[in-house]
Amino acid sequence: MNTTKKIISLAAASTILLTGCNSVNAYNYEKLSFEGINEMDFSCLIEAESDSRLPVKTDIAGYSGSGYIEITDNRVFKLNVDIPASQYYKITVRHCAGGHKENPLLFNGAKVMDIYSEAGDWAESTVNGIFLEEGENKITLGDGWSWFSLDSVLIEKGEPLSDEIYQNVTQELCNPNANKKTKKIYRYLTEIYGKRTLSGQCTDYGNNTETDALYLGIGKYPAVRTFDFIYDSMSFCHNNPSAKDVELAIDWSRDGGLVAFDWHWYAPYNECAFYTESTGFKLSNAVTEEDVALLGLSEAEALYNSGKISIETLKLIEDIDNISSLMKRMESENVTVMWRPLHEASGGWFWWGASGADSYKWLWKLMYERMTNYHKLNNLIWVWNGQDKDWYPGDQYCDIAAIDIYSNAYDYGTSPAALEEIADWAGNGKLVTMSECATMPDPDLIVRDNAYWLWFAVWNWDFIVVNGTTELSDAYTSFDMMEKVYNSEVIITRDELPDFN
């Protein structure tokens, strides 16, 4: 890689300066810098009733100005505001609702943050480090769950995402017995963090459709490929058919790529489903005070037969053991797995999240202890993706904190507020990644926003290919943006990874 200065143009004639970067096989990438800021003090309070299209309400006490507006299914707050300088801003939204609601705040069509409203009095949601260009900016709020009240939007001079997020990163894996390759990969991740972002792609079970499409269309493979154990449980509906993704992951690792695994876990006992609405499996029925994590299967069966644990507990153990055998197969082939089980739990749409945070954390710890200390798996980097701070199992059970972000098509924003929030949830120097997304982030905006997710992983199927073929689809990310991302100095592709063996 050339070590001379390079200028990458931004849409508003701002520049990113490449101040030096060593060989792609070295770990010490230097951080890129951003220019194009014209700072000035600024504060603008926008009363919601400024949107004259919507009726003004005064029923809820405590509002500012002459009233507030109510956002419903057919009412969305829209207003243009004149921004005096291209710089970072802090935005505070004052709102309330009769129950839990989620609604996106957008500037010029790009999501800035989700506004979470709960039952109660007026509350404030604040996001910092949002870069707005000088001139007219269009604000939109609503068009989510709707049915909340909006009092005001405050825009003030802000600060960019702090470098502290990327500093003092934990240098050791939570499993002190991790094998040599796994430690080497983790060290690499800590050293690129805050300086570069790894490209990633989720793939359909049992084939290479999405990664082949990227190579055929762009000429490069993503650095990280996300596989799935979706059909590899012991549940009666699929009966552990062939573990196709395990063999593909072995091949991917041999070719120099990084391996991540999800598990859309079919309920281990009851209906054939993983969505809460389709299964009667209750995780809460499995939770026990019995210490079962390190028991042999026959010992667990004896506890069940004596009535000390439930059938749900026993079936969970059986399924974890089965997946552990597949992990062991990959470990024998020197494959390190960035392991993201029990994803998106706090949403409650999967059975592993439907019984609440305490049951979820019990299952996470059971899985960690059994896979790490019973099955002695030393090739795992644990990725937590609970999507809520109250669901975090603890630093000793997690190496990387993750969130899934699905923006609108052609929204290439970097979600710096979400990165900062997840880093705060996990704390104590955990790496942060975007484990699923709809669109690729613009690398220029990664530098501008200082939002260096460890990797991003575009979801599979229609988010990246046409009708299950190896033809790239531009339904979410344009072809031009794909080319830009995969050829950017900011983004690492598979061919740029070092040899971890």
C-alpha positions in Angstrom: 0.0 0.0 0.0 1.3 3.5 -0.9 2.4 5.5 2.1 2.2 8.9 0.4 -0.6 11.3 1.1 -3.9 10.7 -0.6 -7.0 12.8 -0.8 -10.5 11.3 -1.0 -13.2 13.7 -2.0 -16.4 14.2 0.0 -19.7 15.3 -1.3 -19.5 18.8 0.1 -15.9 19.4 -1.0 -14.6 18.3 2.4 -11.5 16.0 2.3 -10.2 13.0 4.1 -6.4 12.9 4.3 -4.5 9.6 4.3 -1.5 10.4 6.5 0.3 7.1 6.1 -0.5 3.4 6.1 1.9 0.5 6.3 1.8 -2.8 4.5 -1.6 -4.6 4.5 0.1 -7.4 6.4 1.0 -5.1 9.3 -1.3 -4.3 12.1 -0.3 -0.7 12.8 -2.6 1.2 10.4 -2.6 4.9 11.1 -5.8 6.8 11.7 -7.2 8.9 8.8 -8.1 12.5 9.4 -11.0 14.6 8.3 -11.1 18.2 7.2 -14.0 20.3 6.2 -15.3 21.7 9.5 -16.4 25.3 9.9 -17.2 25.6 13.5 -19.4 28.2 15.2 -21.5 28.4 18.3 -25.2 27.7 17.5 -28.3 26.9 19.4 -31.8 26.6 17.9 -34.9 25.5 19.7 -37.6 24.3 17.3 -41.0 24.1 18.8 -43.0 21.2 17.3 -45.9 23.5 16.5 -43.6 25.1 14.0 -44.8 22.5 11.6 -48.0 24.4 10.7 -49.5 21.4 8.9 -50.3 19.6 12.2 -52.8 20.6 14.8 -51.5 22.0 18.1 -52.4 20.2 21.3 -52.3 21.4 24.9 -53.8 18.5 26.9 -50.5 17.2 28.4 -49.1 19.7 30.9 -45.5 20.7 31.0 -44.9 21.5 27.3 -42.9 24.5 26.1 -44.0 27.1 23.7 -47.7 27.3 22.7 -48.3 23.5 22.8 -47.1 20.3 21.2 -48.1 18.0 18.3 -49.2 14.4 18.2 -47.5 12.0 15.8 -49.9 9.4 14.5 -50.0 7.0 11.5 -50.7 9.7 9.1 -49.0 12.6 10.8 -45.2 13.0 10.5 -43.2 16.0 11.7 -41.5 17.7 8.8 -39.6 20.9 8.9 -36.7 22.6 7.1 -34.0 24.3 9.2 -31.2 26.5 8.2 -27.8 25.2 9.5 -25.2 28.0 9.7 -22.0 25.9 9.6 -20.7 22.5 8.5 -19.9 20.9 11.9 -20.9 18.4 14.5 -24.2 19.0 16.3 -26.0 17.8 19.4 -29.7 17.2 18.9 -32.2 16.8 21.8 -35.8 15.7 21.2 -38.4 16.3 23.9 -41.3 13.8 23.7 -43.7 11.5 25.6 -46.1 8.6 24.9 -48.7 6.5 26.5 -46.5 3.4 26.1 -43.4 2.1 24.4 -42.9 3.6 20.9 -39.9 3.7 18.5 -39.7 6.4 15.8 -36.8 7.4 13.6 -35.3 10.9 13.5 -34.0 11.7 10.1 -32.0 14.6 8.6 -32.2 14.8 4.9 -33.5 11.3 4.7 -30.7 9.7 6.7 -31.5 8.3 10.2 -29.8 10.1 13.0 -31.3 8.0 15.8 -34.4 6.2 17.0 -36.5 8.0 19.5 -37.7 5.6 22.2 -40.8 6.8 24.1 -42.2 5.2 27.2 -45.3 5.8 29.2 -44.9 8.8 31.5 -44.0 12.4 31.6 -42.1 14.4 29.0 -38.6 12.9 28.4 -35.5 14.0 26.4 -33.5 11.9 24.0 -30.1 13.3 23.0 -27.6 12.4 20.3 -24.2 14.1 19.9 -21.6 14.0 17.1 -24.1 14.4 14.2 -22.5 16.2 11.2 -24.7 18.6 9.4 -23.8 20.5 6.3 -24.3 24.3 6.1 -27.5 25.3 4.5 -31.1 24.0 4.5 -31.6 20.6 6.2 -34.9 18.7 6.3 -35.9 17.2 9.6 -38.4 14.3 9.7 -39.6 12.6 12.8 -42.2 9.8 13.0 -43.2 7.1 10.5 -42.2 4.4 12.9 -44.6 3.0 15.6 -46.0 6.6 15.7 -48.5 7.6 18.3 -46.4 9.8 20.5 -46.3 13.5 21.4 -43.5 15.8 20.2 -42.8 19.0 22.1 -39.5 20.3 20.7 -36.2 19.7 18.9 -33.1 21.5 20.1 -30.1 21.7 17.8 -26.8 22.9 19.4 -23.1 22.8 18.6 -21.8 19.4 19.4 -18.6 17.3 19.4 -17.5 14.4 17.2 -17.5 10.8 18.5 -14.6 10.6 21.0 -11.5 8.5 20.3 -11.8 7.2 23.9 -14.2 4.6 22.5 -11.3 3.0 20.6 -8.7 3.4 23.4 -8.0 1.2 26.4 -9.6 -1.8 24.6 -9.5 -5.1 26.5 -6.4 -6.9 25.2 -7.3 -10.4 26.5 -10.2 -12.6 25.4 -12.7 -13.7 28.1 -11.4 -17.3 27.6 -7.8 -17.2 28.8 -7.2 -20.6 27.2 -8.1 -19.4 23.7 -5.8 -21.0 21.1 -2.9 -19.3 19.3 -4.8 -18.4 16.1 -7.8 -17.0 18.0 -5.6 -14.8 20.1 -3.8 -13.6 17.0 -7.0 -12.7 15.3 -8.3 -10.9 18.4 -5.0 -8.9 18.6 -5.4 -7.9 15.0 -9.0 -6.7 15.7 -7.9 -4.6 18.6 -5.1 -3.0 16.6 -7.3 -2.0 13.6 -10.2 -0.8 15.8 -10.8 2.9 15.4 -8.6 3.1 12.3 -10.2 0.8 9.7 -13.5 -1.2 9.3 -13.7 -4.8 8.1 -16.1 -5.5 5.2 -18.6 -8.2 6.0 -21.4 -10.2 4.4 -24.1 -12.5 5.8 -24.7 -15.5 3.5 -27.6 -17.9 2.8 -27.2 -21.3 4.3 -25.2 -23.9 2.4 -24.0 -21.8 -0.6 -21.7 -19.0 -1.6 -24.2 -17.0 -3.5 -23.7 -13.6 -1.9 -19.9 -13.8 -1.7 -19.6 -15.1 -5.2 -21.8 -12.2 -6.4 -19.5 -9.7 -4.7 -16.5 -11.2 -6.3 -18.0 -11.4 -9.7 -19.4 -7.9 -9.5 -16.6 -6.0 -7.7 -13.6 -8.3 -7.8 -13.2 -8.7 -4.1 -14.4 -10.8 -1.2 -15.5 -9.4 2.2 -13.1 -9.8 5.1 -15.8 -11.3 7.4 -18.4 -13.8 6.3 -21.3 -14.6 8.6 -22.6 -18.2 8.5 -25.5 -19.8 10.4 -26.3 -22.9 12.3 -30.0 -22.5 11.4 -30.6 -26.1 10.3 -28.1 -27.8 12.6 -30.0 -28.2 15.8 -31.2 -31.5 17.2 -34.9 -30.4 17.0 -37.2 -32.8 15.3 -38.1 -30.6 12.3 -34.6 -30.7 10.7 -32.7 -33.4 12.6 -29.2 -32.0 12.0 -29.1 -32.6 8.2 -25.6 -31.9 7.0 -24.0 -28.8 8.7 -23.3 -27.4 5.2 -22.1 -24.0 6.6 -19.5 -25.7 8.7 -17.7 -27.1 5.6 -18.1 -23.7 3.8 -16.6 -22.0 6.8 -13.6 -24.3 6.8 -13.0 -23.4 3.2 -13.5 -19.7 3.8 -11.0 -19.8 6.6 -8.4 -21.7 4.5 -8.8 -19.0 1.9 -7.9 -16.3 4.4 -11.3 -15.0 5.5 -12.6 -14.3 9.0 -15.5 -16.5 10.1 -18.6 -15.4 12.1 -21.5 -17.6 13.0 -25.1 -16.9 14.0 -27.6 -19.4 15.3 -31.3 -19.1 14.3 -32.1 -21.7 17.0 -35.2 -23.7 16.3 -36.9 -24.3 19.7 -35.3 -27.5 21.1 -38.5 -28.8 22.4 -42.0 -28.1 21.1 -43.0 -26.5 17.7 -40.6 -26.2 14.8 -39.9 -22.5 15.0 -37.6 -19.9 16.5 -40.0 -16.9 16.4 -41.9 -16.4 19.7 -45.3 -16.2 18.1 -44.8 -19.6 16.4 -43.5 -21.7 19.4 -44.8 -22.6 22.8 -41.2 -23.1 24.1 -40.7 -21.0 27.2 -37.1 -20.3 28.2 -38.3 -19.4 31.7 -39.3 -23.1 32.2 -35.7 -24.1 31.6 -34.1 -21.7 34.1 -32.8 -23.7 37.1 -30.6 -23.1 40.2 -29.0 -26.5 39.5 -25.5 -26.1 38.3 -25.8 -28.0 35.0 -23.2 -26.3 32.8 -20.4 -28.8 33.4 -22.5 -32.0 33.7 -22.2 -34.9 31.3 -25.4 -35.5 29.3 -26.1 -38.7 31.3 -25.8 -36.7 34.5 -28.2 -34.1 33.1 -30.6 -36.9 32.1 -30.5 -38.2 35.6 -31.4 -34.8 37.0 -34.4 -34.7 34.6 -35.5 -38.2 35.5 -35.4 -37.2 39.2 -37.5 -34.1 38.5 -34.8 -31.7 39.4 -34.6 -30.0 36.0 -37.2 -29.6 33.3 -37.4 -31.2 29.8 -36.7 -27.7 28.5 -33.4 -27.6 30.4 -32.3 -31.0 29.1 -33.1 -30.1 25.5 -31.2 -26.9 25.7 -28.1 -28.8 26.9 -28.5 -31.4 24.1 -28.6 -28.7 21.4 -25.7 -26.8 22.9 -23.7 -30.0 22.9 -24.6 -30.6 19.2 -23.5 -27.2 18.1 -20.3 -27.6 20.2 -19.5 -30.8 18.2 -19.6 -28.7 15.1 -17.4 -26.0 16.7 -15.0 -28.8 17.6 -14.9 -29.9 14.0 -13.9 -26.3 13.0 -11.4 -26.1 15.7 -9.7 -29.2 14.4 -9.4 -27.4 11.1 -7.8 -24.4 12.8 -10.9 -22.2 12.2 -11.6 -19.3 14.7 -15.2 -18.4 15.0 -16.6 -15.0 16.0 -19.6 -16.5 17.7 -22.9 -14.5 17.9 -25.5 -16.7 19.5 -28.9 -15.5 21.0 -29.0 -12.4 18.8 -31.5 -9.5 19.0 -32.9 -11.0 22.2 -34.4 -7.9 23.8 -36.8 -7.4 20.9 -38.6 -10.5 22.1 -39.4 -11.9 18.7 -37.1 -14.9 19.2 -38.0 -17.4 21.9 -34.6 -16.8 23.7 -35.7 -13.2 24.4 -39.3 -13.7 25.1 -38.9 -14.6 28.8 -37.0 -11.5 29.7 -33.4 -10.4 30.5 -32.8 -12.6 33.5 -33.7 -15.8 31.6 -31.7 -14.7 28.6 -28.6 -14.0 30.7 -28.9 -17.4 32.4 -28.9 -19.1 29.0 -26.0 -17.0 27.8 -23.9 -18.0 30.8 -24.9 -21.6 30.5 -23.9 -21.7 26.9 -20.6 -19.9 27.6 -19.6 -22.1 30.5 -20.6 -25.3 28.8 -18.9 -24.5 25.5 -15.8 -23.1 27.1 -15.2 -25.1 30.3 -17.0 -28.4 29.5 -16.4 -28.8 25.8 -13.1 -26.9 26.1 -13.7 -24.9 22.9 -10.8 -22.5 22.5 -11.5 -21.2 19.0 -14.4 -18.8 19.9 -14.5 -15.0 20.1 -17.8 -14.3 21.9 -20.0 -11.6 20.3 -23.0 -10.3 22.3 -25.9 -8.9 20.4 -28.7 -8.5 23.0 -29.6 -5.0 21.7 -30.3 -3.6 25.2 -28.0 -2.6 28.1 -30.0 -4.5 30.6 -29.4 -7.8 28.7 -25.6 -7.6 28.9 -24.3 -10.8 30.5 -21.1 -9.3 31.9 -17.5 -8.6 30.7 -16.3 -12.1 31.6 -18.7 -13.6 29.1 -18.2 -11.3 26.1 -15.4 -10.1 23.8 -17.3 -8.0 21.3 -20.6 -6.0 21.6 -22.8 -5.9 18.5 -25.9 -4.2 17.2 -28.1 -4.8 14.1 -29.0 -1.6 12.2 -31.5 -1.6 9.3 -31.6 1.8 7.7 -33.6 2.7 4.7 -32.3 1.9 1.2 -29.5 4.2 0.0 -29.0 5.5 3.5 -25.2 5.1 3.9 -24.9 6.8 7.3 -22.6 5.4 9.9 -24.9 5.6 13.0 -22.2 7.1 15.3 -24.8 7.5 18.1 -25.5 3.8 18.1 -21.8 3.0 18.2 -21.3 5.2 21.2 -24.3 3.8 23.0 -23.3 0.2 22.5 -19.8 0.9 23.7 -21.3 2.4 26.8 -23.5 -0.6 27.4 -20.7 -3.1 27.3 -18.1 -0.9 28.9 -14.6 -1.8 30.0 -13.0 -1.6 26.5 -15.1 -4.0 24.5 -14.9 -3.8 20.7 -18.1 -2.8 18.9 -19.4 -4.1 15.6 -22.5 -3.8 13.3 -23.4 -7.4 13.0 -26.3 -7.0 10.6 -27.2 -4.0 8.4 -29.3 -3.2 5.3 -26.8 -0.9 3.5 -23.0 -0.5 3.4 -21.7 2.5 5.2 -20.0 5.2 3.2 -16.3 5.1 4.0 -16.0 8.9 3.7 -18.7 9.2 6.4 -16.9 6.6 8.6 -13.9 8.9 8.7 -16.0 12.1 9.0 -18.1 10.7 11.9 -15.2 8.9 13.5 -17.5 5.9 13.4 -15.2 2.9 13.0 -17.4 -0.1 13.5 -15.2 -3.2 13.8 -17.0 -4.7 10.8 -20.3 -4.3 9.1 -22.3 -7.3 7.7 -24.9 -6.7 5.1 -27.8 -9.1 5.4 -28.2 -11.8 2.7 -30.8 -12.5 0.0 -32.5 -9.4 -1.5 -30.3 -7.0 0.5 -27.4 -7.9 -1.8 -28.4 -10.3 -4.7 -31.2 -10.6 -7.2 -33.6 -13.5 -6.5 -31.0 -15.9 -5.0 -28.6 -15.6 -8.0 -25.0 -14.4 -8.1 -26.1 -11.1 -9.7 -25.6 -8.1 -7.4 -28.7 -6.2 -6.5 -28.7 -2.4 -6.0 -32.1 -2.4 -4.1 -30.4 -1.2 -0.9 -26.8 -0.2 -1.8 -26.1 1.3 -5.2 -23.5 -0.3 -7.5 -21.4 2.9 -7.3 -21.4 2.8 -3.5 -20.5 -0.9 -3.5 -17.5 -0.1 -5.7 -16.5 2.8 -3.4 -16.7 0.7 -0.3 -14.8 -2.3 -1.5 -12.0 -0.2 -3.0 -11.7 2.3 -0.2 -8.6 2.7 2.0 -11.0 2.8 4.9 -12.4 -0.7 4.4 -10.5 -3.9 4.7 -11.4 -6.8 2.3 -10.3 -10.4 2.5 -7.3 -10.0 0.2 -5.9 -7.4 2.7 -6.1 -9.6 5.8 -2.8 -10.9 7.2 -2.0 -14.6 7.5 -3.3 -15.7 10.9 -2.0 -19.2 10.7 
